[in-house]
Amino acid sequence: MNITKENVDALNAVIKIDIVADDYQAKVTEKLTDYRKKANIPGFRKGQVPMGMIKKQYGKSIMIDEVNTLLQASLNKFLQEEKLDILGNPIPRINEDFNWNADTFTFEFEIGLAPEFKVDLSEKNKIKQYNIVATEELINEEVKNIQTRYGKVSPIEEATKDANVTGTFVNEEKEINKKGTFLVTDLEGKKNQNKIIGAKVGDVIELESKKLFENDHKLQHILGVSHDEIHDLDIKLTFTVETITETEPAELDQELFDKLFADGSVTTATQLKDKIKEDAEKQFQQQADQFLLTAVQEYLIENTKFDLPADFLKKWLKTAGEKELTAEEAAAEFEKSEKGLRYQLIEGKLMKDNDIKLDYKELVEYAKVFIRQQMAQFGNMNPEEKELDEIAGRILQNQEEAQKLQGQLISQKLITFFKENINFNTVEVSYEEFIKEAYKQ
């Protein structure tokens, strides 16, 4: 057997494989001998069928199978040994004059090669990084929410300004039929509030989605629509009142603090506010980090220049899926996936050049952190290590879950790397300011 690679250009090459009879004949003979032992042909005792008859009946198909098996194994071995960084999969060249009766079989495969490039992280202040702080207003609002959540709830006959109203929002055109609960004071403006004040159970009230609540996120949550939909949503809604209650806020006393923090770590309203600030800013940090990662990805894609073997990739995409694509469909698919491929190559280079690795032990520990958080939500604050190990093992046996956790951990490692190696334009903002900036409201 002879295998060679011929470079077409920096991004394309052809692998040529020549296979002769000596490469596969021993395997073919072995298979034919096995067939002869098992063959059950009328007129011959089992195992006594002439080899010539076996060869005539099965010889060519066995030979073709063995050549194809040898071809695939040899190609894979060559790619590994030569350490060729290819994109997509090799594409076999069609030879119209191919002859299975020839002494030598020649196969050719087109391959697309990954480009060589450098990633520059030296630019300063090109990417905005948000430091989200919990404002006094937000903290006070959360204190108020806690007092309401743990307060004494009483039903009332008609809605007041301080009432909590539950009912169903309906818009047939948008197929909205969603139960929601809100405070009358959540509504934007006196006009909207006055539509609810004085309402009784069973009343049907006409509302308009535009500027219904003080912020779109409240309406998005209540109606169950996406962020993109809510931004320009301007529809009429009917709201059927189902329950009306008023809440007497809970006192900020030790009884409430112990309900919130059973470990006794909070004994004053000031300490409660400190805890709220700490927890809120941890959550904000996760959102800010995700936004930062996206911003870095977009910056690197835009500013890391290299060519791709585009024609090869379009050709490969035609037959890569379950259904063969037309040339136009493959070109559209390439255009749709090009950014993702570029970042995949950039990420791979950064990880390789900077020795950013992920081993199974790290993945297990990361999974256990995730499991602890889930169990804590159900009141299990101190699970045993053995239990965590068993659950993590089961989760990681699921390929989809394992890939999801692996992707999250890699993102976490990359965020840490970027923070250490890129000079960002850091801006301190409130959560509301971050949301407006991040989603360009």
ZAKE-150803 format. One line per 5 residues: number of its first residue (from 0); for each residue y, x, z of N, C-alpha, C. Coordinates in steps of 0.02 Angstrom, whole numbers, plus 50000, padded with zeros to 5 digits. Each point is the difference from the previous one (the first is absolute). Layout:
NUM> Y/X/Z/Y/X/Z/Y/X/Z; ... .
//
This chain:
0> 49940/50042/50000/50060/49958/50000/50062/50044/50000; 50051/49976/49964/50063/50037/49998/50057/49951/50011; 50045/50016/50049/50057/49957/50014/50064/50041/49994; 50047/49974/49961/50064/50035/49992/50058/49950/50007; 50058/50027/50017/50061/49959/50004/50052/50030/49954 .
5> 50028/49957/49958/50053/50021/49955/50064/49963/50017; 50052/50036/50018/50064/49968/50016/50036/49977/49937; 50019/49937/49999/50040/49973/49945/50073/50017/50012; 50022/49988/50063/50066/50020/50024/49996/50004/50075; 50056/50003/50035/50000/50010/50073/49969/49941/50037 .
10> 49998/49942/49967/49978/49939/50035/49937/49969/49970; 49975/50028/49946/49941/49971/49967/49951/50055/49981; 49935/49984/50007/49949/50048/49981/49938/49962/49975; 49955/50037/49967/49937/49972/49976/49943/50042/50028; 49952/49967/50031/49940/50034/50024/49944/49987/49950 .
15> 49969/50055/49978/49946/49996/49951/49934/50021/50034; 49948/49958/49992/49935/50014/50031/49947/50000/49946; 49965/50056/49992/49944/50006/49953/49935/49999/50039; 49955/49954/49982/49936/49993/50034/49944/50010/49950; 49953/50045/50018/49942/50014/49957/49937/49974/50034 .
20> 49944/50000/49963/49938/49971/50025/49976/50032/50065; 50009/50066/50006/49977/50035/50061/50034/49973/50063; 50059/49969/49992/50037/49975/50058/49969/49937/50030; 49965/49962/49958/49975/49935/50024/49925/49989/49989; 49968/50044/49960/49931/49986/49980/49951/49996/50058 .
25> 50008/50043/50049/49953/49999/50057/50002/49932/50036; 50060/49973/50010/50007/49935/50032/49970/49944/49957; 50010/50004/49935/49973/49950/49954/49924/50001/50003; 49970/50060/49998/49927/50007/50003/49973/49972/50065; 50035/50015/50054/49980/49974/50066/49999/49924/50001 .
30> 50052/49970/49972/50004/49926/49998/49946/49971/49955; 49988/50032/49942/49949/49975/49954/49931/50004/50032; 49986/50054/50036/49936/50008/50034/49991/49945/50052; 50054/49984/50035/49997/49947/50051/49989/49933/49967; 50033/49988/49942/49990/49938/49963/49928/49994/49978 .
35> 49971/50056/49977/49931/49999/49975/49951/49980/50055; 50013/50025/50061/49956/49984/50056/50002/49926/50017; 50058/49968/49990/50009/49930/50020/49993/49951/49943; 49998/50026/49937/50000/49955/49942/49937/49957/49999; 50009/49936/49985/49945/49952/49995/50001/49970/49931 .
40> 49964/50033/49952/50000/49979/49929/49930/49979/49981; 49993/49940/49970/49933/49975/49980/49964/50050/49956; 49936/50010/50015/49958/50046/49961/49995/50069/50031; 50039/50012/50052/49998/50066/50034/49993/49990/50075; 49960/50044/50030/49997/49999/50072/50065/50026/50029 .
45> 50016/49975/50059/50062/50021/50033/50001/50075/50010; 50054/50033/49976/50006/50072/50006/49970/50038/49942; 49969/49964/49953/49967/50034/49944/50034/49985/49933; 50059/49971/50003/50037/49986/49938/50022/50066/49968; 49989/50009/49935/50020/50064/49968/50075/50014/50011 .
50> 50016/50063/50014/50070/50019/50012/50043/49986/49939; 49971/50008/49940/50038/49987/49939/50026/49928/49998; 49958/49954/50022/50019/49929/50001/50057/49988/50051; 49993/50033/50058/50051/49993/50052/50067/50028/49974; 49997/50059/49968/50061/50030/49973/50033/49955/49949 .
55> 49958/49971/49956/50027/49957/49947/50034/49939/50028; 49970/49972/50055/50027/49938/50027/50060/50012/50047; 49996/50052/50041/50051/50011/50052/50040/50064/49993; 49979/50045/49957/50029/50067/49998/50075/50002/49990; 50025/49963/49950/50071/50005/49985/50043/49969/50056 .
60> 49979/49942/50026/50041/49968/50052/50001/50042/50063; 49944/50032/50017/49999/50044/50059/50045/50060/49988; 49996/50028/49939/50041/50058/49983/50074/49983/50005; 50020/49942/49974/50070/49980/50002/50023/49991/50073; 49958/49969/50041/50017/49991/50071/50010/50067/50034 .
65> 49955/50047/49988/50004/50065/50032/50061/50040/49977; 50015/49995/49936/50059/50036/49973/50063/49972/50032; 50005/49934/50005/50059/49969/50030/50007/50017/50074; 49943/50001/50036/50001/50020/50071/50023/50072/50007; 49972/50044/49959/50018/50071/50001/50073/50010/49981 .
70> 50023/49961/49951/50069/50006/49976/50049/49983/50056; 49989/49944/50035/50046/49979/50053/50000/50050/50058; 49940/50022/50019/49995/50048/50055/50034/50066/49983; 49990/50023/49939/50030/50064/49978/50076/49995/49996; 50025/49943/49976/50072/49990/49995/50032/50001/50069 .
75> 49970/49963/50047/50027/49997/50069/49998/50069/50033; 49946/50036/49990/49993/50067/50029/50052/50047/49972; 50012/49996/49934/50050/50043/49968/50070/49986/50028; 50017/49936/50007/50066/49981/50026/50010/50027/50070; 49947/49997/50041/50004/50024/50069/50005/50076/50002 .
80> 49958/50034/49962/49998/50073/50002/50065/50030/49972; 50027/49969/49949/50062/50025/49970/50062/49977/50039; 49988/49956/50050/50055/49973/50042/50055/49970/49958; 49979/49960/49951/50048/49968/49955/50029/49938/50034; 50065/49997/50005/50035/49943/50030/50016/49951/49944 .
85> 49956/49951/49992/50007/49954/49943/50028/49932/50024; 50029/49964/49952/50025/49933/50012/49955/49951/49963; 49985/49944/50033/49954/49953/49969/49930/50030/49996; 49961/49980/49950/49933/50026/49989/49994/50028/49929; 49954/50047/49989/49990/50025/49932/49984/49944/49951 .
90> 50027/50005/49940/49987/49949/49948/49956/50032/49946; 49940/49972/49988/49957/50028/49948/50029/49989/49931; 49998/50052/49958/50021/49993/49930/49942/49970/49960; 50017/49951/49959/49948/49968/49959/49986/50043/49938; 49936/50015/49989/49979/50038/49941/49958/49954/49956 .
95> 50029/49978/49944/49965/49952/49957/49938/50030/49968; 49997/50067/49995/49943/50032/49967/49949/50026/50050; 50004/49977/50063/49954/50024/50051/49928/49982/49982; 49954/50047/50010/49930/49991/49980/49954/50019/50058; 49963/49951/50026/49954/50014/50056/49938/50040/49978 .
100> 49993/50012/49935/49943/50040/49976/50019/50073/49990; 50063/50017/50015/50022/50069/49990/49970/50047/50052; 50002/50065/49986/49974/50050/50047/50049/50012/50057; 50064/49994/49985/50052/50010/50051/50046/49939/50001; 50014/49977/50061/50046/49944/50008/50067/50027/50025 .
105> 50054/49980/49966/50066/50022/50021/50041/49939/50022; 50027/50005/50060/50041/49945/50028/50069/50028/50017; 50051/49960/49989/50068/50020/50016/50034/49947/50043; 50038/50024/50049/50036/49955/50046/50073/50020/50003; 50044/49952/49993/50071/50012/50011/50016/49993/50074 .
110> 50041/50045/50026/50021/49994/50070/50076/50008/50005; 50029/49964/50048/50071/50007/50015/50009/50042/50062; 50041/50050/49997/50009/50047/50055/50061/49983/50041; 49994/50007/50066/50058/49989/50044/50052/50054/49987; 50063/49982/49999/50053/50049/49986/50012/50047/50059 .
115> 50029/50057/49986/50022/50046/50052/50075/49989/50010; 50021/49998/50064/50070/49987/50015/50016/50022/50071; 50063/50002/50017/50022/50017/50067/50036/49940/50030; 49994/49993/50066/50035/49946/50035/50056/50032/50041; 50062/49979/49987/50058/50029/50033/50023/49953/50056 .
120> 49997/50024/50062/50022/49960/50058/50064/50028/50030; 50035/50044/49964/50056/50036/50029/50066/49962/49996; 50005/49948/49959/50063/49964/49995/50019/49968/50066; 50065/50001/50016/50024/49974/50064/50035/49932/49990; 49989/49956/50048/50036/49936/50005/49994/49956/49938 .
125> 49944/50008/49964/49990/49959/49940/49964/49935/50018; 49966/50000/50057/49961/49941/50020/50026/49975/50066; 50010/49934/50004/50026/49970/50061/49944/49985/50049; 50010/50021/50062/49952/49986/50055/50035/49957/50052; 49970/49944/50018/50030/49954/50047/49974/50011/50071 .
130> 50045/50006/50047/49984/50000/50071/50022/49933/50027; 49952/49955/50012/50016/49931/50020/50003/49995/50076; 50057/49977/50024/50009/49994/50073/50001/49926/50018; 49975/49986/50060/50002/49932/50026/50068/49988/50033; 50040/49956/49972/50067/49987/50026/49996/49958/50063 .
135> 50055/50001/50037/50005/49960/50061/49991/49926/49984; 50027/49979/49943/49993/49930/49979/49927/49982/49989; 49963/50044/49965/49929/49987/49987/49961/49998/50065; 50014/50047/50046/49964/50003/50064/50014/49936/50040; 50063/49980/50003/50017/49939/50037/49966/49939/49970 .
140> 49996/49999/49933/49967/49944/49966/49926/49998/50018; 49969/50058/50005/49929/50003/50017/49989/49978/50073; 50046/50020/50044/49996/49977/50070/50003/49924/50002; 50047/49973/49961/50007/49927/49997/49936/49968/49973; 49970/50030/49949/49937/49974/49971/49944/50001/50052 .
145> 49997/50054/50039/49948/50005/50052/50010/49946/50053; 50062/49991/50020/50015/49947/50050/49980/49932/49973; 50013/49989/49936/49982/49936/49969/49924/49993/49995; 49967/50055/49979/49927/49999/49991/49963/49984/50065; 50027/50025/50056/49967/49990/50065/50035/49946/50041 .
150> 50047/49964/49969/50036/49948/50035/49960/49935/50005; 50029/49952/50034/49969/49934/50009/50021/49955/49943; 49951/49975/49962/50012/49959/49941/49992/49927/50018; 50049/49959/49980/49997/49928/50014/50017/49962/49936; 49962/49947/49985/50017/49959/49941/50062/49959/50013 .
155> 50040/49990/49947/50060/49957/50005/49999/49952/49941; 50039/49945/50008/49997/49947/49950/50039/50016/49936; 50056/50033/50007/50038/50017/49940/50027/50071/50004; 50008/50030/49941/50019/50071/49996/50071/50012/50025; 50006/50053/50039/50065/50023/50022/50013/50069/49969 .
160> 50059/50027/50015/50017/50066/49972/49951/50054/50024; 49973/49991/50061/49954/50050/50028/49927/49983/49990; 49986/49950/49959/49932/49976/49992/49958/50046/49956; 49935/49996/50010/49950/50034/49959/49965/49946/49960; 50003/50004/49934/49975/49946/49957/49941/50025/49958 .
165> 49947/49959/49999/49942/50015/49957/49991/49944/49951; 49986/50018/49937/49990/49949/49949/49973/50031/49937; 49995/49960/49947/49971/50024/49937/50053/50000/49944; 50007/50058/49969/50045/50009/49942/49960/49986/49936; 50030/49960/49955/49965/49983/49938/50046/50008/49940 .
170> 49973/50031/49947/50032/49999/49934/49943/50000/49950; 49991/49943/49966/49942/49991/49956/50002/50048/49940; 50060/50011/49972/50005/50042/49941/49975/50071/50014; 50018/50028/50057/49978/50067/50019/49934/50000/50039; 49970/49940/50007/49937/49992/50036/50005/50026/50072 .
175> 50057/49985/50031/50010/50020/50069/49983/49940/50045; 49956/50012/50047/49982/49950/50051/49981/50039/50062; 50049/50016/50041/49990/50050/50052/50032/49976/50066; 49960/50005/50053/50026/49983/50066/50038/50061/50027; 50057/49986/50032/50040/50054/50028/50036/49978/50063 .
180> 50016/50049/50041/50036/49987/50063/50063/50043/50002; 50054/49972/50023/50062/50039/50004/50045/49969/50054; 50046/50042/50023/50054/49977/50044/50056/49972/49957; 50032/49948/50023/50056/49972/49962/50053/50054/49989; 50009/50044/50049/50050/50053/49994/49980/50053/49948 .
185> 49937/49999/49976/49980/50046/49947/50031/49979/49933; 50018/49937/49994/50028/49974/49937/50070/50028/49989; 50016/50013/49937/50065/50030/49984/50053/49945/49992; 50053/50005/50040/50057/49954/49993/49990/49933/50034; 50056/49970/50018/49999/49936/50035/49973/49943/49956 .
190> 50012/50006/49934/49977/49947/49954/49924/49992/50004; 49964/50056/49998/49927/49997/50005/49978/49978/50070; 50032/50027/50051/49982/49983/50068/50010/49925/50014; 50055/49973/49974/50014/49929/50011/49950/49953/49967; 49966/50025/49947/49948/49960/49968/49939/49991/50046 .
195> 49990/50049/50045/49943/49998/50045/50018/49969/50068; 50059/50016/50024/50021/49974/50066/50000/49923/49998; 49966/49970/50048/49995/49927/50003/49938/49973/49967; 49963/50043/49963/49939/49977/49966/49946/49984/50051; 49955/49954/49981/49944/49980/50043/49934/50013/49963 .
200> 49945/49999/50038/49934/50010/49970/49988/49947/49946; 49977/50023/49942/49988/49955/49944/50056/49998/49950; 50059/50023/50019/50056/50001/49952/49987/50049/49943; 50022/49982/49939/49994/50043/49942/50071/50021/49979; 50011/50065/49999/50067/50027/49989/50002/50040/49936 .
205> 50051/49988/49959/50009/50038/49938/50038/50064/50014; 49972/50057/49978/50031/50065/50011/50001/50039/49935; 50041/50052/49998/50001/50046/49942/49982/50069/50025; 49957/50035/49961/49976/50065/50022/50054/50053/50003; 50049/49995/49953/50053/50051/49997/50041/50000/50064 .
210> 50002/50058/50033/50038/50008/50062/49981/49950/50054; 49934/49986/50003/49977/49953/50052/49997/50033/50068; 49976/50063/50001/49996/50037/50063/50047/50060/49998; 50012/50028/50058/50047/50056/50005/49976/50061/49963; 49933/50006/49990/49974/50054/49958/49942/49975/49959 .
215> 49991/50029/49942/49947/49978/49954/49930/50011/50028; 49992/50049/50044/49933/50015/50026/49972/49942/50040; 50044/49964/50035/49978/49941/50038/49973/49948/49952; 50038/49985/49946/49978/49951/49951/49937/50023/49963; 49996/50065/49984/49941/50028/49967/49938/49988/50042 .
220> 50006/50013/50065/49944/49991/50047/49981/49927/50005; 50050/49956/50006/49986/49928/50009/49968/49970/49938; 50025/50017/49940/49975/49971/49938/49939/50035/49973; 49987/50061/50025/49941/50037/49977/50005/50024/49928; 50060/50020/49980/50009/50027/49932/50014/50074/50003 .
225> 49996/50034/49943/50008/50072/49998/50074/50019/50006; 50011/50064/50015/50068/50026/50007/50038/49993/49935; 49967/50014/49944/50033/49995/49934/50021/49929/49985; 49957/49951/50019/50016/49930/49986/50058/49975/50042; 50001/50020/50063/50049/49971/50047/50071/50020/49982 .
230> 50009/50058/49969/50068/50026/49987/50041/49952/49957; 49969/49971/49949/50037/49956/49955/49977/49927/50006; 49966/49984/50054/49974/49932/50007/50057/49951/50014; 50006/49948/49958/50053/49950/50008/49970/49933/49983; 49969/49968/50050/49964/49937/49988/50016/49950/50054 .
235> 49984/49937/49987/50007/49947/50050/49935/49994/50039; 50005/49989/50064/49942/49994/50044/50005/49935/50040; 49942/49969/50011/49998/49946/50050/49967/50028/50062; 50028/49983/50057/49973/50024/50064/49984/49939/50044; 49936/49992/50015/49977/49945/50042/49992/50025/50072 .
240> 50038/49971/50046/50000/50022/50070/49936/49977/50034; 49965/50046/50033/49936/49983/50033/50003/50007/50076; 50033/50053/50024/50009/50006/50073/50069/50030/50013; 50029/49979/50057/50066/50027/50022/49992/50020/50073; 50018/50061/50015/49995/50023/50069/50063/50039/50020 .
245> 50008/50006/50065/50052/50044/50027/49967/50048/50048; 50024/50061/50003/49970/50050/50044/50049/50023/50053; 49976/49998/50061/50040/50029/50055/49980/50073/50005; 50046/50047/49984/49982/50071/49998/49971/50025/50066; 49950/50045/49995/49970/50031/50059/50051/50048/50032 .
250> 49997/50005/50066/50044/50047/50036/49977/50072/49987; 50049/50045/49998/49984/50071/49994/49983/50028/50069; 49939/49983/50023/49978/50020/50067/49933/50036/49996; 49974/50022/50057/49939/50039/50001/49940/49962/49973; 50001/49935/50010/49945/49958/49975/49995/50006/49924 .
255> 50058/49997/49967/50000/50007/49927/49983/50071/49979; 50027/50050/50035/49987/50069/49983/49925/50015/50004; 49967/49974/50051/49928/50012/50010/49958/49966/49946; 50024/49944/49974/49965/49967/49945/50003/50043/49937; 50057/50033/49991/50010/50041/49940/49968/50069/50007 .
260> 50004/50029/50061/49974/50068/50011/49960/50000/50065; 49935/49989/49992/49956/49992/50059/49995/50064/50041; 50019/50057/49970/49994/50064/50037/50058/50011/50049; 50047/49953/50003/50055/50005/50047/50053/50050/49980; 50002/50019/49937/50047/50052/49977/50071/49973/49993 .
265> 50009/49935/50002/50066/49971/49993/50017/49959/50062; 50056/50016/50031/50021/49964/50060/50072/49974/49995; 50036/50019/49946/50069/49977/49992/50012/49980/49928; 50054/49961/49990/50019/49979/49932/50018/50060/49957; 50029/50051/50031/50018/50061/49963/49938/50035/49973 .
270> 49949/50005/50043/49937/50031/49978/49967/49958/49945; 50006/49934/50004/49972/49957/49948/50035/50015/49934; 50066/50005/50001/50036/50015/49939/49982/50069/49972; 49989/50048/50043/49979/50067/49978/49932/49997/49965; 49955/49960/50027/49933/49992/49970/50006/49966/49932 .
275> 50041/49949/49997/50010/49964/49936/50028/50048/49948; 50049/50040/50019/50030/50048/49954/49948/50051/49976; 49961/50026/50046/49949/50050/49983/49948/49971/49951; 49974/49941/50016/49949/49969/49958/50027/49981/49931; 50062/49974/50000/50030/49979/49936/50011/50060/49955 .
280> 50025/50055/50028/50014/50058/49959/49937/50035/49975; 49944/49992/50037/49936/50025/49974/49980/49961/49938; 50007/49934/50003/49984/49959/49942/50048/50014/49942; 50063/50007/50016/50049/50016/49948/49983/50066/49965; 49977/50048/50040/49984/50066/49973/49945/49996/49947 .
285> 49951/49957/50013/49945/49991/49952/50028/49972/49934; 50044/49952/50004/50030/49972/49939/50044/50051/49964; 50039/50037/50040/50044/50051/49971/49958/50055/49966; 49944/50019/50031/49957/50051/49971/49970/49977/49934; 49979/49937/49997/49971/49974/49939/50052/49998/49944 .
290> 50061/49980/50018/50054/50000/49951/50016/50071/49977; 49998/50047/50047/50013/50070/49984/49947/50027/49952; 49937/49984/50014/49946/50024/49957/50009/49974/49929; 50018/49937/49993/50012/49971/49934/50058/50035/49965; 50053/50013/50038/50059/50034/49971/49983/50070/49977 .
295> 49959/50036/50039/49979/50068/49982/49957/49997/49937; 49954/49953/49998/49957/49993/49941/50041/49989/49937; 50048/49955/50004/50042/49986/49941/50041/50061/49980; 50026/50036/50051/50039/50060/49985/49957/50053/49966; 49940/50011/50026/49956/50052/49971/49977/49982/49930 .
300> 49985/49937/49989/49980/49978/49933/50057/50012/49950; 50061/49984/50022/50058/50006/49956/50019/50073/49987; 49989/50044/50049/50027/50068/49996/49947/50054/49990; 49937/49982/49997/49947/50049/49986/49978/49989/49928; 50022/50045/49956/49989/49991/49929/49936/50034/49976 .
305> 49958/49963/49966/49941/50030/49966/49975/49949/49949; 49965/50027/49951/49971/49957/49947/49930/49979/50020; 49978/49944/49972/49932/49975/50009/49966/49996/49932; 49933/50005/49998/49965/49991/49937/49998/49925/49983; 50057/49973/49982/50009/49928/49993/49952/49969/49948 .
310> 49994/50031/49942/49957/49972/49948/49927/49997/50023; 49979/50054/50034/49931/50000/50026/49991/49944/50051; 50047/49993/50047/49993/49950/50053/50000/49929/49971; 50041/49988/49949/49999/49934/49968/49932/49987/49967; 49973/50051/49969/49935/49994/49968/49946/49987/50052 .
315> 50004/50036/50056/49951/49991/50054/50005/49930/50031; 50062/49976/50009/50010/49934/50031/49970/49944/49958; 49994/50010/49935/49972/49949/49956/49930/49979/50022; 49961/50049/50023/49930/49985/50017/49984/50012/50074; 50051/50013/50041/49987/50017/50070/49980/49939/50042 .
320> 50024/49941/49981/49986/49940/50040/49939/49963/49974; 49988/49942/50031/49942/49959/49980/50009/49973/49929; 50063/49985/49983/50015/49972/49934/50039/50051/49959; 49979/50011/49938/50035/50048/49958/50068/49972/49981; 50051/50044/50004/50069/49980/49985/50018/50018/49928 .
325> 50050/49964/49974/50028/50020/49936/50046/50060/50011; 50020/50033/49946/50045/50057/50006/50066/49979/50034; 50024/49941/49984/50063/49975/50030/49990/49986/50074; 49944/49971/50019/49986/49985/50070/49992/50065/50040; 49967/50049/49970/49990/50065/50035/50067/50035/50009 .
330> 50044/49996/49951/50067/50031/50006/50040/49966/50055; 49995/49933/50004/50035/49963/50053/49972/50018/50069; 49934/50008/50004/49968/50018/50064/50021/50070/50022; 50005/50045/49952/50023/50068/50015/50071/50000/50027; 50043/49961/49967/50070/49997/50021/50005/49972/50071 .
335> 49958/49951/50015/50000/49967/50065/49975/50047/50055; 49953/50043/49984/49969/50043/50051/50026/50072/50001; 50047/50016/49954/50022/50069/49993/50034/50026/50064; 50044/49961/50030/50034/50022/50061/49950/50015/50055; 49952/49955/50009/49949/50010/50051/49960/50064/49988 .
340> 49983/50013/49937/49963/50061/49984/50041/50062/50014; 50064/49997/49982/50044/50058/50012/50004/50015/50075; 50009/49947/50041/50005/50014/50072/49932/50024/50028; 49946/49973/49973/49934/50022/50022/49992/50075/49989; 50022/50025/49942/49997/50071/49985/50046/50041/50046 .
345> 50061/49973/50012/50047/50035/50044/49972/50003/50071; 49974/49944/50024/49972/49998/50068/49942/50049/50007; 49956/50000/49949/49943/50046/50002/50022/50072/50003; 50052/50017/49961/50024/50070/50000/50031/50018/50067; 50040/49954/50028/50031/50013/50065/49947/50012/50054 .
350> 49948/49959/49999/49947/50006/50050/49961/50065/49992; 49987/50018/49937/49963/50062/49986/50042/50061/50018; 50063/50002/49978/50043/50058/50010/50019/50010/50074; 50000/49945/50038/50022/50005/50069/49943/49988/50050; 49939/50003/49975/49940/49995/50042/50001/49938/50043 .
355> 50020/49944/49970/49998/49935/50036/49931/49970/49987; 49960/49998/50052/49931/49978/49993/49985/49940/50044; 49945/49968/49984/49978/49943/50039/49924/50006/50008; 49978/50007/50063/49928/50004/50011/49975/49936/50034; 49935/49992/50001/49970/49939/50026/50016/49989/50073 .
360> 50001/50053/50039/50014/49994/50072/50070/49971/50011; 50049/50023/49961/50068/49972/50005/50000/49926/49983; 49962/49982/49948/49998/49931/49979/49970/49955/50054; 49949/50026/50034/49969/49962/50055/50051/49989/50056; 50036/50053/50018/50049/49994/50055/50056/49952/49980 .
365> 50020/50002/49937/50052/49955/49976/49976/49928/50003; 49937/49989/49979/49970/49933/50003/49997/49975/50072; 49986/50045/50047/49994/49981/50071/50068/49978/50028; 50053/50033/49978/50068/49979/50021/50013/49929/49976; 49984/49987/49938/50008/49934/49971/49959/49948/50038 .
370> 49938/50018/50017/49956/49953/50037/50027/49987/50070; 50025/50052/50033/50029/49990/50067/50057/49950/49998; 50043/50006/49950/50057/49955/49993/49976/49928/49991; 49949/49991/49958/49973/49933/49988/49969/49971/50064; 49963/50041/50037/49967/49976/50061/50051/49984/50054 .
375> 50055/50039/50002/50052/49988/50050/50032/49931/49990; 50004/49977/49938/50028/49935/49986/49958/49943/50030; 49936/50015/50011/49955/49950/50029/49986/50015/50074; 50041/50043/50030/49996/50011/50072/49955/50056/50022; 49966/50033/49953/49955/50056/50019/50041/50064/49996 .
380> 50028/50021/50057/50046/50056/50001/49965/50068/50007; 49938/50000/50025/49965/50064/50012/49929/49999/49973; 49992/49997/49935/49932/50001/49972/49967/50068/50009; 49934/50001/50005/49964/50063/50009/49997/50038/49934; 49998/50067/50005/49998/50043/49940/49939/49985/49957 .
385> 49943/49987/50033/49938/49986/49963/50009/49938/49957; 50031/49949/50029/50012/49938/49963/50046/50012/49941; 50053/50039/50012/50048/50016/49946/49965/50039/49944; 49958/50048/50018/49964/50040/49950/49954/49956/49957; 49966/49953/50032/49954/49956/49964/50038/49955/49951 .
390> 50056/49971/50023/50039/49956/49957/50030/50040/49942; 50027/50060/50015/50029/50042/49948/49948/50018/49947; 49939/50016/50024/49946/50017/49954/49984/49943/49953; 49999/49939/50027/49984/49941/49958/50056/49988/49949; 50062/50006/50023/50057/49989/49955/49999/50050/49942 .
395> 49987/50063/50016/50003/50053/49949/49940/49998/49953; 49949/49962/50017/49944/49991/49954/50019/49952/49943; 50052/49960/50013/50027/49955/49948/50047/50041/49956; 49982/50011/49938/50038/50045/49956/50072/49977/49991; 50010/49935/49994/50067/49974/49990/50044/50013/50062 .
400> 49972/49987/50059/50038/50012/50062/50013/50074/50010; 49949/50041/49985/50008/50073/50008/50055/50027/49955; 50002/49976/49938/50052/50022/49953/50069/49978/50023; 50004/49940/50028/50064/49973/50025/50026/50043/50057; 49956/50016/50048/50021/50041/50057/50016/50071/49978 .
405> 49962/50025/49953/50012/50068/49974/50069/50003/49966; 50016/49949/49961/50066/49998/49968/50056/49998/50050; 49991/49962/50055/50051/49994/50052/50010/50067/50035; 49944/50035/50014/50004/50064/50035/50032/50053/49957; 49983/50001/49935/50032/50047/49954/50075/49988/49997 .
410> 50020/49936/49996/50071/49983/49999/50035/50025/50063; 49967/49993/50057/50028/50023/50063/50010/50076/49999; 49950/50036/49975/50005/50073/49996/50056/50021/49953; 50006/49964/49944/50052/50017/49951/50070/49986/50028; 50008/49945/50036/50065/49985/50031/50020/50057/50047 .
415> 49952/50022/50041/50014/50056/50046/50019/50063/49961; 49963/50013/49946/50015/50059/49958/50069/49995/49969; 50017/49942/49973/50066/49991/49968/50056/50009/50050; 49992/49973/50060/50052/50006/50051/50012/50073/50020; 49946/50040/49996/50006/50070/50018/50027/50044/49943 .
420> 49996/49975/49938/50015/50043/49943/50055/49975/49954; 50028/49941/50013/50054/49974/49958/50061/49988/50044; 50058/50019/49975/50063/49985/50034/50025/49932/49977; 49995/49950/50044/50019/49932/49982/50073/49986/50019; 50027/49949/49968/50064/49972/50020/49986/49946/50052 .
425> 50003/50018/50064/49980/49954/50054/50057/49954/50019; 49985/49935/50001/50050/49949/50014/49975/49957/50058; 50042/49991/50051/49981/49957/50056/50025/49929/49987; 49953/49952/50005/50017/49930/49984/49966/49953/50049; 50026/49939/50004/49966/49947/50037/49943/49974/49956 .
430> 49957/49960/50030/49944/49973/49961/50026/49953/49945; 50049/49960/50015/50028/49955/49949/50030/50040/49942; 50035/50054/50016/50030/50042/49948/49945/50032/49958; 49945/50021/50032/49944/50030/49964/49970/49950/49951; 49988/49939/50023/49970/49949/49958/50045/49986/49939 .
435> 50065/49995/50011/50046/49987/49945/49999/50057/49949; 49998/50062/50025/50000/50058/49956/49934/50008/49965; 49946/49993/50039/49933/50011/49972/49983/49950/49946; 50021/49938/50010/49981/49948/49952/50060/49978/49958; 50056/50036/50007/50060/49987/49959/50020/49927/50000 .
440> 50006/49972/50061/50018/49930/50004/50075/49991/49989 .
//
